């Protein structure tokens, strides 16, 4: 694992006019002990120049000019000089930069002898237009289709006269000649290319034309991994090492929060740098701190220079396009990681299996386009290292668009040649292992197109999965034959409701085993306060009814409008909000006739003050907020054949009580506990339903909670798991499913923490302050935050650590023991009458671990922890609870690392001897355990015995540790994954364990123990089990549902018989964080872990 330390910001914008908007993307070169930095300085109006500063050593600012060292001088750079890189070759400094004239951005060169005076050499990249490049690229073959598809659309949209020059940026020279030649990298999106010339004078127009005719020979890196899938670009000048040329480059991924720029690493051959040796299959580092996440351009780390001091490589980068930051790492460790990942070089030339998805896609405005984008994002985020998702957008001559980077192909569904070309491409491409087709009759809507589509299906030689978005009951003979032919031609069918599956089986003769029911995906929502959102959108004091979706007469909005006068008479504060543009196909055929009819009806009914039309395709974040502030969601479609509705599913995911017409989707997921079903077109029933719900708040709140519980299993993350399992089944290519490791997120921990401590419980993701606080939770939180601080050295965490430590101090009594339960007013509760040994042991563990980190934590915090533990030690001698003793042993072990004493060792031996006697008394051939039952936190017992052995070197402790842990693992790891001991009766000796009631704390403690055993014994089996166990949080569990919520950063409270417990309390959330921080020692962020 490569540990990357974020050193923080080293340069910020100043009041100087030339850099008052931002400083970023520095060229860096080390001369002696000085680091010279030539950074992009941005002034008002986005004009860039090059500023200069000098560091003493890698981080200390020693000199900074108050004027630019390089400014625009020529027409080709009239709007700015940007993003420099610099190397020294044969006693001359070569600085490359991007010259921007307001339209074209192209690589240019300047040279210097003294790092002060630079002579500009002009543009050195190809002098050709986008149009000319596309003409060449389309005829070259063997290159990523993105090269000409992206650029083709770019110049068509922005440059109809086809005069725009080809953008060629990120020009970076190697720091010495190779075989007597200048060698440099450059970037024509989406990849990185290489040039080698004897003299820079050779870079003529004819040279570049020859170059492009053999373009595929010069591509060094193309994007393949999820973190770089949009495009890549050169970052820092290559570093010469014994292993090869180390290239730190940037990768760009399109996510739900926009483009994310990460730093990446690769090795190139030392003699032939056009040859890739290895590249990391995950990002070296990505945006994680506020100064990387929020700025002029959000979510950016953009590496452009390095300096090597000893074995430490300092990487300088632009952070959020607003300031300059630095990260450091151990160079030998990075090289070792790259060398050991050299099999990844095979993947980089195309070994990751591909799934081709045929679908409509944004910016096309339709439900399936949005559905597919959400699904593909979820699958890529979760399984990006298992499958590379390729997208083929469906078009007609009347429906053409300029697509984003992730779209690889386009199919005109009316054109025979397009089908033929795509068929040949699929059948002859060994990388494409399967095809997923999103089917709607509107996408293949006339007989001729369906003939083309049918022939296309039967000529494909790869497994096909087809998703029926509409399944029509009672088909005529023509439709029945057409659909039967589609079913016969594909390997698997996905539908979104059980009703659709029944129709296919009963009316289209589909084989049941061919059909998978995967519900329409929904977004996880960070549920916000309804009253707060109403105030935000100027709806305070209103009762809000909403509906949303692309507007057409099929929505039957008039059903609600006709009901409103009755509703308003009872509840005059009602507002009905209709969100959505008119459907594009409706606009083409009849314009805004339907919307105008609705507006006329509103006027005639005199309800204008109670109706709002929002005529826009609302951004997802805003839409989800509108749904969360909704009191009742209305779904009034009049189409009985509508199998499923994404708008309906989204409303449920936002916990909306729903009144709906009886489409199959509604009848399947709704009952009297989640909403009300009315007849098609019945305004009277709708009015009665609304009045009933508005008059019964407990019923409305109950429906809200029940709706959320009913729909949460359909989250896009769970949908991704179901699709990935089906891909694996249909492809039959022994592809391991590998989960991407989520980024560490402390946001929810902070939400749950007050000035007193971390709150015990939550209602969904809203902290329940009435539940108070516990020593248990705050001790666990202290351990977790100290672990995180050890990894990141982030000073922002000190306040949280102080809060949790203060809470432990609050709970300590004059006799040295601790109470556990504290109410919101900081009073101890009556619950403290029960046995508190486990809480006391856990406090010792937290205190000891905190003290062991004295080298990184503030002295005052550590001193306070020492005082508390010293007062507690005399009391804990009388603890006999097995888990309390185990927690205490761990704490004493860590405390002894800081303050070694015979007293600590003696106390460790007392507890370890007691546990050894328990093991001796209870263990047998088939039950190697300390008690005659397994309950919670079981892993802590063998782990504590291992720590006791480390502290005392008593072999008995080691033997007990190994035997008991082996036994425990045999009871919790099955072929399907980890199944921890159920809290529904626990596991009694000689009995069968329960099937459900699995809690995150037990998975977390298992992972922590596995990590300890691996650190001591270095057995790979422990690492494998860490991966298996952590996947439980990500969805590899009995329900195949996520337990960690990536939206909130919280963790669900457990797996019940049929569902997850949606509450995200402190224990579960901290347990996940402990597990995530433990696995982070062995797997880096953006790495993947096998199922």
GUBA-252003 format. One record per residue (C-alpha): residue in three letters; x, y, z. Coordinates in steps of 0.2 Angstrom, whole numbers, plus 5000, padded with zeros to 4 digits. Each point is the difference from the previous one (the first is absolute). Layout:
AlaXYZ...
// end
This chain:
Unk500050005000Unk500650174996Unk499750135014Unk499750174993Unk500150155012Unk499250164996Unk501250135006Unk498650144997Unk500050164991Unk501650084996Unk499550154990Unk498450114999Unk499450144989Unk500550175006Unk499450184998Unk501250034985Unk498950034985Unk500849874989Unk499549865013Unk498550065009Unk498949864993Unk501149855003Unk501749924999Unk500149824994Unk500949864990Unk501850045003Unk501549954990Unk501449945012Unk501849974999Unk501349975014Unk501750095000Unk501149965015Unk498950015015Unk498850134992Unk498449954991Unk499550134986Unk498250014997Unk499250084984Unk498250015003Unk498450054991Unk499450165006Unk498250054996Unk499350185000Unk498350074998Unk499249944984Unk500949845000Unk501650074993Unk501649895004Unk501850045002Unk501449905008Unk500550055018Unk501649955009Unk500549955017Unk501449905008Unk500049885015Unk501449965012Unk499949815000Unk498349924995Unk498850115009Unk500750165007Unk499650164990Unk501550104999Unk499750124985Unk498450064990Unk500050134987Unk498750135000Unk499950004981Unk499949864987Unk501649924992Unk499149974984Unk498550094992Unk499149994983Unk500950084986Unk499449934983Unk498349974992Unk500049815003Unk500150035019Unk498950165001Unk498949945013Unk501349925011Unk501549895003Unk499549855011Unk500549845009Unk501949994997Unk501249855002Unk501950025001Unk501549894998Unk501950024997Unk500849924985Unk501850034996Unk500250165011Unk498450084992Unk498350015009Unk498549954989Unk498450075006Unk498449944991Unk498450095003Unk498250024993Unk499850154989Unk498250064999Unk499350124988Unk498250005006Unk499549874988Unk501549884998Unk501049925014Unk501749924994Unk501649955006Unk501550134999Unk501850005005Unk501250135008Unk501849975005Unk501250085013Unk501849985006Unk499750085017Unk498249975005Unk499750194999Unk500050054982Unk499049894988Unk500050004981Unk498449954992Unk500149874985Unk498250004995Unk498749864998Unk500749834999Unk498449894998Unk499149964984Unk499450144989Unk498449924994Unk498250035003Unk498849895010Unk499249964983Unk501649944992Unk500449895015Unk498349925000Unk500249964981Unk501749925004Unk499549915015Unk498449924993Unk501149924987Unk501449945012Unk499249865009Unk500749915016Unk499750165011Unk498750035013Unk498450064991Unk499950155013Unk501550084990Unk498950054985Unk498349995008Unk500350135013Unk501050114989Unk498749984986Unk498650065011Unk501150145008Unk500350094984Unk498349964993Unk499250095015Unk501350145003Unk500750024983Unk498849984986Unk501250074987Unk501349875005Unk501450125004Unk500449975018Unk501749935003Unk500249835008Unk500350025019Unk501649925005Unk500650035018Unk501049935014Unk501650004990Unk501449935011Unk501849974996Unk501049855006Unk501550075011Unk501349944988Unk500249944982Unk499749824996Unk501049934986Unk500650174996Unk498250064998Unk498850125008Unk498549915007Unk498450085006Unk498349955005Unk498450094995Unk498249985002Unk498649994986Unk498549945010Unk499749875006Unk501749935001Unk501950045002Unk501149994985Unk501950014997Unk501150094988Unk501949974996Unk501050114989Unk501950044997Unk499650194999Unk498550105005Unk500250084982Unk499349834994Unk498250045007Unk499450064983Unk498249984993Unk500649854989Unk500749925016Unk498450015009Unk499049934985Unk501149854999Unk499949995019Unk498149995000Unk499949874986Unk500949885012Unk499250085015Unk499649845010Unk501949965001Unk500350165010Unk498649985013Unk500849965017Unk498550005011Unk498149994997Unk498850015014Unk499449835006Unk499650015019Unk498550085008Unk501050145008Unk500750054983Unk498649954989Unk499650174992Unk501850044995Unk501850015006Unk501450124998Unk501850025004Unk500450075017Unk501850025006Unk501649984990Unk500549815000Unk501249955013Unk501449894996Unk500149845011Unk500849834999Unk498349934998Unk499650114985Unk499350184997Unk498850045014Unk498550104993Unk498950095011Unk498550054990Unk498250055003Unk498449904996Unk498250074999Unk498449915005Unk498350074997Unk499049975016Unk498350065007Unk500950155008Unk500850044983Unk501849974993Unk501249945013Unk501950024997Unk501249885008Unk501949975000Unk500549834992Unk501649914998Unk500849894986Unk501749934995Unk500750024982Unk501549904993Unk501650095003Unk500749984982Unk498350004991Unk498850115010Unk498649974987Unk499949835009Unk498949995015Unk500849895014Unk498750025013Unk498650125007Unk499150005016Unk498249944999Unk499450135012Unk500350195003Unk501650045009Unk499150145009Unk498350094997Unk499150155007Unk499549985018Unk500350165009Unk499050164999Unk501450094991Unk500049864986Unk498149985000Unk499450184999Unk500750144989Unk500050084983Unk499849824993Unk499449885013Unk500849825003Unk501750034993Unk501749945004Unk501150044985Unk501849945001Unk501350104990Unk501749995009Unk501149905012Unk501550025011Unk501049855007Unk500850025017Unk500849845005Unk498749864998Unk498550125002Unk499250064984Unk499150165002Unk498650034987Unk499450174997Unk498250034994Unk498650124996Unk498649985013Unk498350044994Unk500750124987Unk500350135013Unk501649965011Unk501549904999Unk500349855012Unk501249865003Unk499949815003Unk501549895005Unk500349814999Unk501449885001Unk500749984983Unk500749825002Unk498349955007Unk499150074984Unk501249914989Unk499849845009Unk498150024998Unk500250034982Unk501249864996Unk498849885010Unk498650064990Unk500849974983Unk498649884995Unk498950165000Unk501050054984Unk499049854992Unk498450085005Unk500650174994Unk500049924982Unk498349945003Unk499749855011Unk498650075011Unk498449924994Unk498850124991Unk498150015001Unk499350104986Unk498450095005Unk498850054986Unk498850145006Unk499450174998Unk501150125010Unk500150185006Unk500050134994Unk498549914991Unk498550045012Unk499149845004Unk499849895015Unk501049864993Unk501550114997Unk500050065018Unk499749825006Unk501549944990Unk501150145005Unk499649965019Unk500249814998Unk501750024990Unk500650125013Unk499649885014Unk500749854992Unk501650094996Unk500250085017Unk499749835008Unk500849874988Unk501150114989Unk501549885001Unk498949854996Unk499150074984Unk500450144988Unk498350074995Unk500050074982Unk498550104994Unk499150004983Unk498850144999Unk498449964990Unk499550144988Unk498850034985Unk500250124986Unk498950125010Unk500849975017Unk501850054999Unk501150065014Unk501850055005Unk500449875014Unk501250015015Unk501649915001Unk499449835006Unk499049974985Unk501149894989Unk498849954985Unk498550074991Unk498649894992Unk498850084988Unk498549885002Unk499350044983Unk501649964990Unk500449824995Unk501950044997Unk500150065018Unk499349835007Unk501249914988Unk501550105005Unk499649985019Unk499749814998Unk501749974992Unk500850115013Unk499249905014Unk500349834993Unk501850034996Unk500550095016Unk500649885013Unk499950125014Unk498150024999Unk499449855010Unk498150055001Unk498750134994Unk498750085010Unk498550074990Unk498850125008Unk498449974990Unk498550114997Unk498849994985Unk500350194998Unk501849974997Unk499649874987Unk498350064995Unk499649964982Unk499949834991Unk501650034989Unk501050055015Unk499449855010Unk500549894985Unk501750075001Unk500149985019Unk499449824999Unk501349964987Unk501350095010Unk499649895015Unk500149844991Unk501750044992Unk500950045016Unk501249875006Unk500150065018Unk498949985015Unk498650135000Unk498950065015Unk498550104995Unk499050115012Unk498250024996Unk499450175007Unk498349974993Unk499149835000Unk498350014992Unk498649885006Unk498749924988Unk501150024985Unk499349974982Unk500849874990Unk501250124991Unk500750075016Unk500149835008Unk501149934986Unk501150155000Unk500349995019Unk500249815000Unk501450024986Unk500950135011Unk499949885015Unk500649854990Unk501550104993Unk500750065017Unk500849905015Unk499150095014Unk498650125003Unk499950135014Unk498350075005Unk499750125014Unk498449935008Unk499449825004Unk498450044990Unk501050034984Unk500949835003Unk498349925001Unk499450084984Unk501549944991Unk499849825006Unk498149994998Unk499750104984Unk501749994991Unk500649825005Unk501650075008Unk501049875010Unk500050055018Unk501849965003Unk500450134986Unk499250145010Unk500850115014Unk499050135009Unk501150145005Unk498950155006Unk500350184993Unk501450085009Unk499850145012Unk501250135007Unk500649995018Unk499550165008Unk500750105014Unk498350035008Unk499950185005Unk498750095011Unk498450034991Unk499750175008Unk501750064996Unk499849964982Unk498350084999Unk500850165006Unk501449984988Unk498849994985Unk498850145007Unk498649875005Unk500050035018Unk498349965008Unk499449914984Unk499349834998Unk500949944984Unk499449884987Unk501249964986Unk500249904984Unk501550004988Unk500549934984Unk500050044981Unk498350084997Unk498849924988Unk498149965000Unk500449835007Unk500450075017Unk498250065002Unk500550155010Unk498250064998Unk499449865012Unk500950105014Unk499450174994Unk498249955000Unk500249945018Unk500950155006Unk498450115003Unk499449875012Unk501749985009Unk500250195001Unk498450035008Unk500549895015Unk501950044999Unk500250184992Unk501949995004Unk500249864986Unk501250034986Unk500149884985Unk501750004991Unk500249924983Unk501949984996Unk500649964982Unk500250054983Unk498849944986Unk500649844992Unk501150044985Unk499049894989Unk498450095005Unk500850164996Unk500449944983Unk498349944996Unk498850125009Unk501150135008Unk499450065017Unk498149974997Unk499949895016Unk500850125012Unk499050144993Unk498449905003Unk500649975018Unk500350185002Unk498350054993Unk499249885012Unk500950075015Unk499450174995Unk498249944998Unk500049925017Unk500750155007Unk501449905009Unk501550104993Unk500750045018Unk500049815004Unk500949934984Unk501850034995Unk500749934983Unk501949985000Unk500349984982Unk501849935000Unk501049845001Unk500550025018Unk501749965006Unk500049845011Unk500550085016Unk498650134999Unk498749874995Unk500449895015Unk499850155011Unk498350054993Unk499549825003Unk500650005018Unk499050165004Unk498449924992Unk498649955012Unk499149894987Unk500749944983Unk498649984986Unk500349874986Unk498550014988Unk500549924984Unk498549934990Unk501049874991Unk499649835008Unk501449924990Unk501450105008Unk501049865008Unk501150115010Unk500350185005Unk501750085005Unk499150155006Unk498949905012Unk501649905006Unk500950175003Unk498650065010Unk500049855011Unk501950025003Unk499750175007Unk498749935012Unk498550084992Unk498249935004Unk499349974983Unk498350004992Unk500149904983Unk499049934987Unk500149814998Unk501449974989Unk500949835003Unk501550085008Unk498850095013Unk499049845004Unk501649905003Unk500950125012Unk498650095008Unk498749955013Unk499050095013Unk501650035010Unk500950094987Unk498650104990Unk498450014992Unk499549924983Unk498650094990Unk499149964984Unk500650074983Unk499450184998Unk499050015017Unk500250175006Unk498749975014Unk501149855007Unk501550114999Unk499250145009Unk499449885014Unk501749925001Unk500950175002Unk498850075013Unk500249845010Unk501950005000Unk500150195003Unk498849975015Unk501049865008Unk501850045003Unk500549845009Unk499349904985Unk500950114988Unk501749985010Unk499749815002Unk499849994981Unk501550104997Unk501149885011Unk499249854992Unk500350064982Unk501850035004Unk500249835008Unk499149924985Unk501150084986Unk501750015008Unk500549834993Unk499850074983Unk501450135002Unk501250024985Unk501449925010Unk498949845002Unk499550004982Unk501850014995Unk500349845011Unk498549914991Unk500650054983Unk501849955004Unk499549835006Unk499049974984Unk501450064989Unk501149875008Unk498749874998Unk499750034982Unk501850034994Unk500649845009Unk501850064998Unk500549975019Unk500150195003Unk500250045018Unk498950145006Unk501150135009Unk499350145010Unk500850174999Unk500550065017Unk499050155006Unk500950165005Unk500150045018Unk498650125005Unk499950085017Unk498550114996Unk498749905008Unk501149975016Unk500150195001Unk498150024998Unk499749885014Unk501250095012Unk499650145011Unk501150105012Unk499649865013Unk500449844990Unk499349894986Unk498149975001Unk499549825003Unk498649984988Unk499350074983Unk498349994992Unk500549964982Unk501450124999Unk499450145012Unk500949995016Unk498849965014Unk500650125014Unk498749935012Unk500949835000Unk501550095009Unk501849945000Unk500949845006Unk501849975005Unk500049854989Unk499750114984Unk501250145005Unk501449875004Unk499849924983Unk499950174992Unk501750055009Unk500849844993Unk499450034982Unk500550195000Unk501749965007Unk500249864986Unk499550134987Unk501250135007Unk501449875000Unk499749984981Unk499750184995Unk500850115014Unk498550114996Unk500050145014Unk498150034997Unk499749835009Unk500750075016Unk498450085006Unk499049844998Unk501349905009Unk500050135014Unk498149985001Unk500049825001Unk501450005013Unk499150135010Unk498449895000Unk501049855008Unk500750125013Unk498250065004Unk499549815002Unk501449975012Unk499549995019Unk501050045015Unk500449825003Unk500849994982Unk498649904992Unk498950064986Unk498150024998Unk499349974982Unk498350094997Unk499850194999Unk498550094996Unk499950164988Unk500250115016Unk501649915005Unk499249915015Unk500349825003Unk498549894997Unk499249855010Unk500749884986Unk501750015009Unk499349885013Unk500449864989Unk501749914998Unk501250124992Unk501649904999Unk500049994981Unk499950194999Unk501450025012Unk501149884991Unk499650094984Unk500550175008Unk501749925005Unk500349954981Unk499650174994Unk501150095012Unk501549884998Unk499950014981Unk499950195001Unk501550015011Unk501049894988Unk499850144987Unk500950135011Unk501250044985Unk498650064989Unk498750075013Unk500150165010Unk500949985016Unk498550065011Unk498949874993Unk501249865003Unk500350075018Unk498250005003Unk499749824994Unk501549955011Unk499250085016Unk498349914996Unk500849834997Unk501050015016Unk498550045010Unk499149854992Unk501349865001Unk499749965019Unk498249984997Unk500149884985Unk500949865009Unk498349945006Unk499249984982Unk499649824996Unk499050024984Unk500949924986Unk499850144987Unk500450135013Unk501649925004Unk500449984982Unk499750184996Unk501150055015Unk501449894995Unk500050094983Unk500050175009Unk501449955012Unk501049934986Unk500050174991Unk500250095016Unk501549905004Unk500850054983Unk500150175006Unk500249985019Unk500849835002Unk499849935018Unk500049845010Unk498350055006Unk499250004983Unk500849844995Unk499449925017Unk498250064996Unk500149934982Unk500549835007Unk498650015013Unk498750024987Unk500849884987Unk500249865014Unk498150025003Unk499649994982Unk501249854998Unk499149915015Unk498350034992Unk500749934983Unk500749855009Unk498349975009Unk498850024985Unk501049944985Unk499949834992Unk500449924984Unk498550084991Unk499850165011Unk501750095001Unk499350155010Unk500050095016Unk498149985004Unk498749884996Unk499250134988Unk500550134987Unk499250175002Unk500750174994Unk501750074997Unk500749825000Unk501650044991Unk500650125014Unk500349845010Unk501349914989Unk500750174995Unk500350055018Unk500949845004Unk501250044985Unk500350175007Unk500449915017Unk501249894992Unk500950154992Unk500150095016Unk500649855011Unk500749874988Unk499049875009Unk499749864986Unk498449945009Unk499250164995Unk500549984982Unk499449824999Unk498350055007Unk499950154989Unk500349904984Unk498949855004Unk498550115006Unk500150124984Unk500149854988Unk498449935009Unk499150174999Unk500550024981Unk499349834997Unk498350055007Unk499950174991Unk500749974983Unk499049904987Unk500249974982Unk498850154997Unk501050125011Unk500050055018Unk498449975011Unk500350065017Unk499249935015Unk498150055001Unk499550115015Unk498349914999Unk500549875014Unk501850004996Unk500949834997Unk499949875014Unk501249865001Unk499349854990Unk498650104992Unk499750074982Unk500350194998Unk498650124996Unk499850064982Unk499950195002Unk500350145013Unk501850044993Unk500850155007Unk501350114993Unk501050005016Unk500449824999Unk500650014982Unk501150155005Unk500849915014Unk500349854989Unk500950114988Unk501050085013Unk500649845007Unk500449934983Unk501150154998Unk500949975016Unk500349824996Unk500650044983Unk501250135007Unk500849875011Unk499949844990Unk500050074982Unk498849864994Unk499150054984Unk498549915005Unk499650145013Unk500150134986Unk498849914989Unk498849985015Unk500250195003Unk499450034982Unk498649885002Unk499450075016Unk500150184995Unk498949964984Unk498649965013Unk499850195002Unk500050024981Unk498749874996Unk500849835000Unk498849945014Unk498549895002Unk498850134993Unk501250064986Unk499750185006Unk501150145006Unk500250035018Unk501250154998Unk499150154993Unk501150094989Unk498850154999Unk500050045018Unk501749925005Unk499049915014Unk499749815002Unk498349915002Unk499849935017Unk499949824994Unk499349864989Unk498349945005Unk499149854993Unk499450094984Unk500750175000Unk501350125007Unk499750105015Unk500050184993Unk500550095016Unk501850054999Unk500550015018Unk501750045008Unk500549825004Unk499749944982Unk500850154992Unk501650005010Unk500149814998Unk500050034981Unk501350135002Unk501149895010Unk499949864987Unk500350134986Unk501650075008Unk500649825004Unk499849944982Unk500850164994Unk501749945007Unk500049864987Unk498950084986Unk500250184994Unk498550114995Unk499449964982Unk500749835002Unk498849854998Unk499749855011Unk499449834994Unk498449935005
// end
